[in-house]
Amino acid sequence: MNDMAKNLVLWLIIAAVLLSVFQNFSPSAPDNTISYSAFIEEVQTGRIESVIVEGPIIEGHRADNSAFKTTRPAVNDTGLMGDLLNNNVKVEGREPEKQSLWMQLLVAAFPILLILAIFMFFMRQMQGGASGRGGPMAFGKSKARLLSEDQINTTFADVAGVDEAKEDVHELVDFLRDPSRFQRLGGRIPQGVLMVGPPGTGKTLLAKAIAGEAKVPFFSISGSDFVEMFVGVGASRVRDMFEQAKKQSPCIIFIDEIDAVGRHRGGGHGGGNDEREQTLNQLLVEMDGFEGNEGVIVIAATNRPDVLDKALLRPGRFDRQVYVGLPDIRGREQILKVHVRKVPLDENIDLSIVARGTPGFSGADLSNLINEASLFAARANKRIVTMEEFEKARDKIMMGAERRSMVMSEKEKENTAYHEAGHAIIGRLMPEHDPVHKVSIIPRGRALGVTQFLPEEDRYSLSKRQLEGQLCSLFGGRIAEEIVHGLDGVTTGASNDIERATQMARNMVGRWGLSDKMGPVLYGEDEGQMPGTGHLTYSADTAREIDVEVRRMLDECYQRAETTLKENLDILHAMKDALMEYETIDSEQVDDLMHRRPVRPPHNWQDGDFGNWSGGKKSDDSDDSGGAEIVGGPAKEL
């Protein structure tokens, strides 16, 4: 309901109240109503001089000039007129009052007016509409949400882990604060800044921080808000948005997910007349500078810069690209410090350890990690968040939630223990392989067990030796089942491991050039207009050679892993026994097993009886280093 309707309802209420008050204070007319029987008696006695009959209502005057009024009962009184005439009463009739022409028109048009009112109401509730901003017929009005400089509390201090990106955009803040500083030297600040990066890295937060640092208005809109079902609406909204921005200059326009309207034009679809292309054309014109847009900076964000039209990226439009990537170990620690400001933490928590244990996490992932840890602490009725909650939260995010209620037979659990022990032993013995962090036979997600590897530091590339070690560890689970139960006893649980190993070997041959026979050549396929329509760029003979080389590489890694595992068969059985007893073992227990020492109980272990699990999860800080590679156990039962 708009302001006009609210005012109208308020005045109607005031008028009704005043009318009722005035009616109470107005002098009441004398009551001259008499009964019908009294009226007949007075007629017969000759006291009535004249009457006026209007339907059942009878009014008149007596001989003493006093007025009266009565109502005739709904019965047929045939003698009334005879009494009136016999007693010399003057009788008059009154024609029933007719409705006016305007009243007749109002009654006839009422259904049509009601339908129009309902239509206008529903149009106002929808996005379209009739006058004014946001009403019906206001399709072309911008949907950008304006935040004034007082409403933005985000600063660069709230953005962590993207130091290089903050340096790239810092001059925007200086320009918005003092434009003349750059204009004196003939400099022109970039009119458009394109922020590129994976989801959750803080692109929107960084744009808002620029407005918060510069203390300027901030227009925020999504790329999908421009596009409507009616052609021309998006272009109209772009024009309206820039008109509003010029009035608020200097200001920032932030367009999130610009790939919704900024994709390549043409391609044989729409003929250049569709809604999305018209919106893009208008955006290009507004940013081109036919009219001065001084003080208006457009910041756009996307994680698909490859699909954007080339005209958007030329100088004068989005001529500066700022890459907001995933944070490194130092950036993750800074992000954690920002997010834990309102979380009561245990004084023994070292955020650098948590940062080393979360490789590949974005800012949004780290925020989710802290939230999950807080929820775990709240469920346990704790007042502070400890390292144990962080460990549980990380395991839940990386490996999925535990399924402790899942019914598993002892045979199935034993097979899972052998499977995961095979992964862990091979991974531990391979050179330059990531260290084992945790081995568990507690079902998580679709996996019946998991083996988690955490690298000692962030890795940006892998050598051939490291990749071959990963191939061997992937086959470790299947080989352990084959050694213990024979080839007929191998289960379908290794399907995911085989799939990952095959894809890795094929990439080593066809993409990364790590095969001596095939050489450093890319064996891929052309990209088609539609997904799946590309064709191979090499011959059938080459494809056969690739398959042979992939098979040779997998066979060599398989034989190497099998030989290694057979040489350490006693460790395999010992690790199986430890997993059956504790269900989850950490890096310290794996060290004991690999050195053939008695296995120490896990942290928080309360009852060492065989088969009784009582908190096999650890709160281990010693080896929370780096990132995570998870090798799933019997994950996909067919």
C-alpha positions in Angstrom: 0.0 0.0 0.0 1.4 3.3 -1.1 1.4 6.7 0.8 -1.7 8.0 -1.0 -3.8 5.0 -0.1 -2.7 5.2 3.5 -3.6 8.9 3.7 -7.0 8.2 2.2 -7.8 5.5 4.7 -6.7 7.7 7.5 -9.0 10.6 6.4 -12.0 8.2 6.0 -11.5 7.0 9.6 -11.3 10.6 10.9 -14.5 11.6 9.0 -16.4 8.6 10.3 -15.4 9.4 13.9 -16.4 13.1 13.5 -19.8 12.1 11.9 -20.6 9.8 14.8 -19.7 12.5 17.3 -21.8 15.2 15.6 -24.8 12.8 15.5 -24.6 12.3 19.2 -24.6 16.0 19.9 -27.3 17.0 17.4 -30.8 17.7 18.9 -33.2 14.9 18.5 -36.5 15.4 16.7 -39.7 15.0 18.8 -41.1 11.5 18.6 -44.6 11.9 16.9 -45.0 8.2 16.0 -48.3 6.7 16.9 -49.7 3.1 16.6 -51.9 2.1 13.7 -54.9 1.4 16.0 -54.6 4.9 17.6 -54.5 6.4 14.1 -57.8 4.6 13.1 -59.4 5.7 16.4 -58.5 9.3 15.7 -59.8 9.1 12.1 -63.1 7.8 13.3 -63.4 10.5 16.0 -62.7 13.2 13.4 -59.4 14.5 14.8 -57.4 13.9 11.6 -57.4 16.7 9.0 -55.1 15.3 6.2 -52.8 12.3 5.5 -50.1 11.5 3.0 -49.8 7.8 2.0 -46.4 6.6 0.8 -46.4 2.8 0.7 -46.8 1.4 4.3 -45.9 4.9 5.8 -48.7 7.2 6.6 -48.0 10.8 7.7 -50.4 13.7 8.3 -51.7 16.5 10.5 -54.5 16.6 13.1 -57.2 19.2 13.4 -55.0 21.0 16.0 -52.2 21.2 13.4 -50.0 18.6 15.2 -48.1 16.1 13.0 -48.1 12.4 13.3 -46.7 9.3 11.7 -47.7 5.7 11.7 -46.9 2.5 9.8 -49.6 0.4 8.2 -49.3 -3.4 9.1 -48.7 -5.9 6.3 -52.4 -6.9 6.2 -55.1 -6.0 3.7 -57.1 -3.2 5.3 -59.9 -2.5 2.8 -61.9 -0.2 5.1 -59.2 2.4 5.6 -60.1 4.6 2.6 -63.8 4.4 3.5 -63.0 5.7 7.0 -60.8 8.5 5.7 -63.3 9.7 3.2 -66.3 9.3 5.5 -64.6 11.6 8.1 -63.6 14.2 5.5 -59.9 13.5 5.7 -57.9 15.0 2.9 -55.9 12.1 1.3 -52.7 12.5 -0.8 -50.4 10.0 -2.5 -46.7 10.3 -3.1 -44.8 8.9 -6.1 -41.9 6.5 -5.1 -38.5 8.2 -5.5 -36.6 7.2 -8.6 -32.8 6.6 -8.8 -30.8 9.3 -10.5 -29.1 8.7 -13.8 -25.7 8.9 -12.1 -26.7 6.3 -9.5 -27.9 4.0 -12.2 -24.6 4.3 -14.1 -22.6 3.7 -10.9 -24.6 0.5 -10.2 -24.1 -0.7 -13.7 -20.4 0.1 -13.8 -19.6 -1.3 -10.3 -18.5 -4.8 -11.5 -16.2 -3.3 -14.1 -14.6 -1.0 -11.6 -14.2 -3.9 -9.2 -12.3 -5.9 -11.8 -10.1 -3.0 -12.7 -9.3 -2.4 -9.0 -8.3 -6.1 -8.5 -6.2 -6.0 -11.7 -4.3 -2.9 -10.5 -3.8 -4.4 -7.1 -2.2 -7.5 -8.5 -0.1 -5.6 -10.9 1.3 -3.6 -8.1 2.2 -6.7 -6.2 4.1 -8.0 -9.2 7.2 -6.5 -10.7 5.5 -4.6 -13.4 3.0 -1.9 -13.3 1.0 2.1 -13.4 2.6 5.1 -12.3 5.4 6.0 -10.2 8.4 4.0 -9.2 7.6 0.3 -8.8 4.0 0.6 -9.9 2.3 -1.1 -12.9 3.8 0.0 -16.2 7.1 0.9 -14.5 9.0 -1.9 -16.2 11.8 0.4 -17.4 12.8 1.6 -13.9 16.1 0.4 -12.5 16.0 -2.3 -9.8 19.4 -1.3 -8.4 19.4 -1.0 -4.6 21.0 2.2 -3.3 23.1 2.2 -0.2 24.1 5.6 1.0 27.5 6.3 2.5 26.0 6.1 6.0 24.6 2.6 5.4 27.9 1.0 4.3 30.0 -0.1 7.3 32.3 -2.4 5.3 36.0 -1.4 5.0 39.2 -2.9 3.8 39.8 -4.2 7.3 36.8 -6.6 6.8 38.4 -8.0 3.6 41.3 -10.4 4.2 43.3 -12.8 2.1 43.2 -10.7 -1.1 46.0 -8.2 -0.5 46.9 -7.9 -4.2 43.3 -7.2 -5.2 43.0 -4.5 -2.5 46.2 -2.8 -3.9 44.7 -2.9 -7.4 41.5 -1.1 -6.3 43.0 1.2 -3.7 43.5 4.0 -6.3 39.8 3.9 -6.9 39.3 4.9 -3.4 41.8 7.8 -3.7 40.0 9.0 -6.9 36.6 9.0 -5.3 37.9 10.9 -2.3 39.8 13.5 -4.4 39.1 13.3 -8.2 41.0 16.6 -8.9 44.2 15.0 -7.7 44.3 12.8 -10.8 42.6 15.2 -13.2 45.3 17.8 -12.7 47.8 15.5 -14.4 45.5 14.5 -17.2 44.9 11.1 -15.7 41.6 9.2 -16.2 40.6 6.6 -13.7 39.3 3.4 -15.1 35.6 3.6 -15.7 35.0 -0.1 -15.3 36.6 -2.7 -13.1 35.9 -6.4 -13.7 36.5 -8.7 -10.7 37.2 -12.2 -11.6 37.6 -15.2 -9.3 36.0 -18.4 -8.0 32.8 -18.3 -6.0 33.1 -17.2 -2.4 36.4 -15.4 -2.7 35.0 -12.0 -1.6 34.3 -10.1 -4.9 31.1 -8.5 -3.7 32.6 -7.8 -0.3 35.6 -6.0 -1.9 33.3 -3.8 -4.0 31.3 -2.8 -1.0 34.6 -2.1 0.9 35.6 0.3 -1.8 32.4 2.3 -1.3 32.8 2.1 2.5 36.4 3.4 2.3 35.6 6.2 -0.1 32.3 7.1 1.7 30.3 7.3 -1.6 26.8 5.9 -2.5 26.7 2.3 -3.7 24.3 0.9 -6.3 24.0 -2.9 -6.2 22.2 -4.9 -8.8 22.4 -8.4 -10.3 22.9 -9.1 -14.0 19.6 -11.1 -14.1 17.6 -8.0 -12.9 18.1 -6.4 -16.2 16.5 -9.1 -18.3 12.8 -9.4 -18.6 10.4 -11.2 -20.9 9.6 -7.9 -22.8 12.2 -6.7 -25.3 13.6 -3.3 -24.5 12.9 -3.4 -20.7 16.6 -4.2 -19.8 17.9 -1.4 -21.9 15.5 1.0 -20.3 16.6 -0.1 -16.9 20.3 0.4 -17.8 19.5 4.0 -18.9 17.5 4.7 -15.7 20.3 3.2 -13.5 23.0 5.5 -15.1 20.7 8.5 -14.8 20.3 7.9 -11.1 24.0 7.3 -10.7 24.9 10.6 -12.3 22.6 12.4 -9.8 24.5 10.7 -6.9 28.0 11.2 -8.4 30.6 10.3 -7.3 29.3 6.8 -6.7 29.8 3.1 -7.5 27.6 0.8 -9.6 28.1 -2.8 -8.7 26.8 -5.4 -11.2 27.0 -9.0 -9.8 27.1 -12.0 -12.1 27.5 -9.8 -15.2 27.8 -12.9 -17.4 23.9 -13.0 -17.3 23.8 -10.1 -19.8 27.4 -9.9 -21.0 27.8 -13.1 -22.9 29.0 -13.2 -26.5 26.6 -11.7 -29.0 25.4 -13.5 -32.1 26.0 -17.1 -32.6 22.9 -17.4 -34.7 20.4 -17.1 -31.8 18.0 -14.1 -31.7 19.4 -12.3 -34.7 20.7 -9.4 -32.5 17.2 -8.4 -31.4 16.7 -10.5 -28.3 16.4 -8.9 -24.9 19.8 -9.9 -23.5 21.7 -8.4 -26.5 19.8 -5.2 -26.4 20.6 -4.8 -22.7 24.3 -5.5 -23.4 24.3 -2.9 -26.2 22.8 -0.2 -24.0 25.4 -1.0 -21.3 28.2 -0.7 -23.8 26.8 2.7 -25.0 26.4 4.0 -21.4 30.0 3.0 -20.5 31.5 4.3 -23.8 31.4 7.9 -22.7 29.3 9.6 -25.2 28.2 11.6 -22.3 30.5 12.4 -19.4 30.2 9.8 -16.6 32.8 11.4 -14.4 32.7 10.0 -10.9 30.6 7.0 -11.8 32.7 3.8 -11.5 31.2 0.5 -12.7 32.4 -2.6 -10.8 31.3 -6.0 -12.1 31.9 -9.5 -10.8 31.9 -12.8 -12.5 33.5 -16.3 -12.3 33.1 -16.8 -16.1 35.3 -14.2 -17.8 35.7 -16.4 -20.8 32.1 -16.1 -21.9 32.0 -12.2 -21.8 31.7 -10.2 -25.0 35.0 -8.7 -26.2 33.5 -5.3 -26.5 33.0 -5.2 -22.7 36.7 -5.8 -22.1 38.2 -3.1 -24.4 39.8 0.0 -23.0 37.2 2.6 -22.0 34.8 0.0 -20.6 36.0 -2.8 -18.4 39.6 -2.1 -19.1 40.9 -3.3 -15.8 40.6 -6.9 -14.5 41.2 -7.7 -10.9 41.7 -11.4 -10.1 40.3 -12.4 -6.7 41.7 -15.9 -6.2 41.6 -18.4 -3.5 43.6 -17.4 -0.5 47.0 -19.0 0.4 47.9 -20.2 3.9 48.6 -16.6 5.2 45.4 -15.3 3.6 43.3 -18.1 5.2 44.7 -17.2 8.6 43.8 -13.5 8.1 40.3 -14.5 7.0 39.8 -16.7 10.0 40.9 -13.8 12.3 38.2 -11.6 10.7 35.4 -14.2 11.1 36.2 -15.2 14.7 35.8 -11.7 16.1 32.4 -12.6 17.5 33.2 -16.2 18.4 34.5 -17.1 21.9 37.5 -19.2 21.2 39.7 -21.4 23.5 43.0 -19.7 24.3 44.9 -22.8 23.1 43.5 -22.5 19.5 46.1 -21.6 16.9 44.4 -20.3 13.8 47.6 -20.9 11.7 47.1 -24.6 12.3 43.5 -24.4 11.1 44.7 -22.4 8.1 47.2 -25.1 7.2 44.6 -27.7 7.4 42.2 -26.0 5.0 43.9 -25.8 1.6 41.7 -24.7 -1.3 39.1 -23.2 1.0 37.6 -19.9 -0.1 36.5 -17.1 2.3 32.9 -18.4 2.3 34.1 -22.0 3.1 36.1 -20.7 6.0 33.1 -18.7 7.3 31.1 -21.9 7.0 33.9 -23.8 8.9 33.7 -21.4 11.8 29.9 -21.6 11.8 29.9 -25.4 11.9 32.4 -25.4 14.8 30.2 -23.0 16.7 27.2 -25.3 16.1 29.1 -28.3 17.4 30.1 -26.4 20.5 26.5 -25.2 21.1 25.2 -28.8 20.8 27.7 -29.9 23.5 26.6 -27.0 25.8 30.1 -25.5 25.7 30.7 -21.8 26.3 33.8 -21.6 24.1 34.9 -23.2 20.8 37.8 -25.6 21.1 40.2 -27.2 18.6 38.1 -30.4 18.8 35.1 -28.6 17.3 37.2 -27.2 14.5 38.4 -30.7 13.7 34.9 -32.1 13.6 33.7 -29.2 11.4 36.6 -29.7 9.0 35.9 -33.4 8.8 32.2 -32.8 8.1 32.9 -30.3 5.3 35.7 -32.3 3.7 34.4 -35.8 4.1 30.7 -35.4 4.8 28.6 -36.0 7.9 29.0 -39.2 9.9 26.5 -42.0 9.6 26.9 -43.8 12.9 23.4 -45.3 12.7 24.3 -47.3 9.6 24.0 -51.0 10.2 27.2 -52.8 9.1 28.2 -56.4 9.6 31.5 -57.3 11.2 32.6 -58.8 7.8 31.8 -55.5 6.0 33.6 -53.5 8.7 36.6 -55.7 8.5 36.8 -55.4 4.7 36.5 -51.6 5.0 39.3 -51.6 7.5 41.6 -53.5 5.2 40.6 -51.2 2.3 41.4 -48.0 4.2 44.6 -49.5 5.7 45.8 -50.3 2.2 45.3 -46.6 1.2 47.1 -45.4 4.2 50.1 -47.7 4.1 50.8 -47.1 0.4 50.4 -43.4 0.8 52.8 -43.4 3.7 55.5 -45.3 1.9 55.4 -43.5 -1.4 58.1 -40.8 -1.9 56.9 -37.2 -1.8 53.3 -38.3 -1.0 51.2 -36.2 1.3 51.3 -37.4 4.9 48.4 -39.4 6.3 46.3 -37.3 8.7 43.4 -39.6 9.6 42.0 -43.0 8.8 38.4 -43.9 9.6 36.0 -46.7 9.0 33.0 -44.6 10.2 30.7 -44.2 7.2 30.6 -40.6 5.8 28.3 -39.6 3.0 28.4 -42.4 0.4 31.7 -43.7 1.6 31.9 -46.6 4.1 35.3 -45.3 5.2 37.8 -42.5 4.4 41.6 -41.9 4.4 42.6 -38.3 4.7 45.9 -36.9 3.5 47.0 -33.4 4.4 49.9 -31.8 2.5 52.6 -30.0 4.5 52.2 -26.8 2.5 50.1 -25.3 -0.3 50.8 -26.9 -3.6 50.3 -25.3 -7.0 51.8 -28.0 -9.2 52.6 -31.7 -9.0 55.6 -33.6 -10.3 55.4 -36.9 -12.1 56.8 -38.7 -9.1 54.0 -37.2 -6.9 51.3 -38.2 -9.4 52.6 -41.8 -9.6 52.6 -42.0 -5.8 48.9 -40.9 -5.8 48.1 -43.5 -8.4 49.7 -46.2 -6.2 47.8 -45.0 -3.1 44.5 -45.0 -5.0 45.0 -48.7 -5.9 46.1 -49.5 -2.3 42.5 -50.3 -1.1 41.7 -52.7 -3.9 45.1 -54.5 -3.6 44.5 -54.9 0.2 41.2 -56.6 -0.5 42.8 -58.8 -3.2 45.7 -59.9 -0.9 43.4 -60.8 2.0 40.3 -62.2 0.3 41.7 -63.2 -3.1 40.6 -61.9 -6.5 37.1 -63.4 -6.0 36.7 -61.4 -2.7 37.4 -58.0 -4.2 34.3 -55.7 -3.7 32.8 -52.9 -5.8 34.0 -50.4 -3.2 37.0 -49.4 -5.3 35.0 -48.1 -8.2 35.6 -44.4 -7.3 39.3 -45.1 -6.8 39.6 -46.7 -10.2 37.7 -43.9 -11.9 40.0 -41.3 -10.3 43.2 -43.2 -11.1 42.1 -43.7 -14.8 41.3 -40.0 -15.3 44.6 -39.0 -13.6 46.6 -41.3 -15.9 44.8 -40.1 -19.0 45.5 -36.5 -18.1 49.2 -37.4 -17.5 49.4 -38.8 -21.1 47.1 -36.5 -23.0 47.2 -33.1 -21.2 50.3 -32.8 -19.0 52.9 -34.4 -21.3 54.3 -36.8 -18.7 54.6 -39.8 -21.0 57.9 -40.5 -22.7 56.2 -42.3 -25.5 53.5 -39.8 -26.4 55.6 -36.7 -25.6 54.6 -33.2 -24.7 51.5 -33.0 -27.0 48.0 -32.1 -26.1 45.5 -34.8 -27.2 42.1 -33.3 -26.8 39.1 -32.3 -28.8 37.8 -29.2 -30.5 35.2 -27.2 -28.7 31.8 -27.3 -30.5 29.0 -24.7 -30.5 27.1 -27.0 -28.2 28.5 -29.2 -25.4 29.4 -32.6 -26.6 29.6 -31.7 -30.3 33.4 -31.4 -30.5 35.5 -33.9 -32.5 38.8 -35.5 -31.8 41.9 -33.8 -33.1 43.9 -37.0 -33.5 43.7 -40.2 -35.5 42.4 -43.6 -34.4 45.9 -45.0 -34.3 47.0 -42.3 -31.9 43.9 -43.0 -29.7 45.0 -46.6 -29.6 48.5 -45.7 -28.6 47.1 -43.4 -25.8 45.0 -46.2 -24.5 48.1 -48.5 -24.4 50.2 -46.0 -22.7 47.5 -45.3 -20.1 47.1 -49.0 -19.4 50.9 -49.4 -19.1 51.1 -46.6 -16.6 48.3 -48.0 -14.5 49.7 -51.5 -14.6 53.1 -50.3 -13.4 51.7 -48.3 -10.5 49.4 -51.3 -9.6 52.4 -53.7 -9.5 54.5 -51.3 -7.5 51.7 -50.8 -4.9 51.1 -54.5 -4.7 54.8 -55.3 -4.1 55.0 -52.6 -1.4 51.9 -53.8 0.4 53.0 -57.5 0.3 56.3 -56.5 1.9 54.4 -54.8 4.8 51.6 -57.4 5.3 52.1 -57.4 9.1 51.4 -53.6 9.2 48.2 -54.2 7.1 46.8 -56.7 9.6 47.9 -54.5 12.6 46.2 -51.4 11.1 43.1 -53.4 10.5 43.0 -54.5 14.1 43.5 -50.9 15.3 40.7 -49.6 13.0 38.4 -52.3 14.3 39.1 -51.3 17.9 39.2 -47.5 17.6 37.3 -47.0 14.3 39.4 -43.8 13.8 43.2 -43.5 14.0 45.3 -40.3 13.6 48.8 -39.6 12.3 50.4 -40.5 15.7 48.9 -44.0 15.7 49.8 -44.5 12.0 53.4 -43.6 13.0 53.3 -46.3 15.7 52.0 -48.9 13.2 54.6 -48.0 10.6 57.4 -48.4 13.1 55.8 -51.6 14.4 55.3 -50.2 17.9 52.2 -50.8 20.2 49.5 -48.5 19.1 48.7 -45.7 21.5 45.0 -44.9 22.1 43.5 -41.9 20.5 42.9 -38.6 22.3 39.9 -38.6 24.6 39.8 -42.4 24.6 38.0 -43.5 27.7 37.6 -47.3 27.4 40.2 -49.4 25.7 38.1 -52.5 25.4 38.2 -54.1 22.1 35.3 -53.1 19.9 34.0 -50.3 22.1 34.2 -46.9 20.4 34.1 -43.9 22.7 35.2 -40.9 20.9 37.7 -42.0 18.3 37.8 -38.5 17.0 41.0 -36.6 18.0 41.8 -33.1 18.7 45.2 -33.3 17.0 47.1 -30.1 16.4 50.5 -31.5 15.4 49.8 -32.5 11.8 47.1 -30.1 10.7 49.3 -28.9 7.9 48.1 -27.9 4.6 45.3 -29.2 2.6 43.4 -32.3 2.0 43.2 -35.2 -0.3 40.6 -37.8 0.6 40.7 -41.3 -0.7 37.3 -42.9 -0.3 36.8 -46.4 0.9 34.1 -48.7 -0.4 32.2 -45.7 -1.6 29.8 -46.8 -4.3 28.0 -50.0 -3.7 26.4 -51.2 -6.9 
